[in-house]
Amino acid sequence: MMASLWFGLIASSALIIGALIGVRFELPKRLLAILLSFAAGSLITALTFELFEDAYEQGGIIRAAIGLVVGAVVFTALSALLDRWAQPGKKAVPADEYKGSAKLDTDAAASDKRATSASTRGAAGMALLAAVTLDGVPENVALGISLTEGSGGLALLAAIFVSNLPEALVGASSMRSQGRSTGSTMLLWTMCAVLLVAAVVLGAGPLSSAEPETISLPLAFAAGAVIASLADTLMPEAYEHGGPAVALSTAAGFVLSFTLSLA
């Protein structure tokens, strides 16, 4: 029990460290975009080889496919709700008020652009938090199970730590850019860290002897949520501020995470 608790604390400490850096320091947007794409590359490894592949091996392709689609649908719906919450509603203006007024058109376009930008930044922070949670719970459960199987779990621990740090850093920085307070941001990431510590303990305890089909659907669900977060928010956000350079950092994140998973 103590070993699983320590492993959970070490893996989740990356979330606290990353969030502290994100709320304390004003990092260049290009650097944040590169870190975000690096984290996206790590998530690609996780969803492919640690989530969906395990779901397929333990529950079959039908169960895995259903879980993945449901996870993607749920995350997409939540992302749409977050966008609406982050972007204030705009009051409709009668068409005749716009006649002969190019300035109003310009101001309205500028307002829409600012709102969209703020919405994107806010959604990126919350999307990262959701992705880390949905991806992290089954990952940390797997970490706990690995401790009971005698494999030690050091490689998986390193992979989780490496991916958690940039995800929390960029997510916290994104939340701050939207205007969320430091205390509120740290509370959210701390709650996520506590949940992931509990997942390690759960994996080393009750779920260590569970039937494969029992955790197949949650693994597939997490994979679907993660792949939706990559396509819907994380990768577009990274490219917007980082440009073509994010392709290389995404590849680097994938390779490093994959290499650690093989160790």
Steps between C-alpha positions, in 0.01 A plus 500: 500500500777745590686424176189577291443820697856619440482416130172690475644804678807508275297464179245763604757744637574594137150651482564725800847602379375573149198696625719710732731592213202577277336742743820665625689571178399672178648270237508590129198370308726325251673307779164406651383380159809281463448354849134443422582313179765298686233398750266418210763264360525328839121466512502335156729231638281457809169472316639261239721260693387534862127562468338379178737207440446378857124547463505293181712223651285476812150547358512451123465744213123557534518595865808714437346678200175575686690638797720718277204649310310571822808667651547718192133602497498588870817709476380681187172588671682625809737704283205667326350588838832644616520715186154642569587566862831669412354722226240750621186523291486790258187712480340505158501840327233599246624502142403863440743614767785365290400683180764742386723423796824326408639579843232293672579206274869531580436527874265202494757288316772601744272416793422158353872434450583592859218286635603205287862535613400513866271204454774297337749575777252414772385184326860386459562524874185312595547253215849418627365452852229268366748310282749457783223373729337263252835372374667502841246293694541178295874566460547530874281196561733312263796635698351362822431162339859483371626529857311185599630310196862546600596707193578801718324751276802735482473550123129575519562733795759694296268519198212634711722760667650619169156549341331650810749785546455686168125429495449661842735788418321593178157434648560724803649773282196483271264529794689802630483668159121470516494681834461210742661569837820329613324338794217362284742366240722330758195351671381340176838344422550390861161324495606327179829392664318359805265305273793348310676400823180322604496323161846351565391373841180361346697320232733343756204399716148400391560510124820297503295180480212630285388325182644648176152587367433711808753768409482464121222757453656767727830465313329538162287788628814684614665439160200650322496804726872558451489470120206740490687751716801481267297566186253748648720723712860410576652467154313800349604713799863391469514572126333841542781631717792277399463456126668214310762454776243314710521206259853427620416540869196272459725235345752545782231453764376185326846347465605574859177367646511191281863432593420526870206262456735239354758524779 
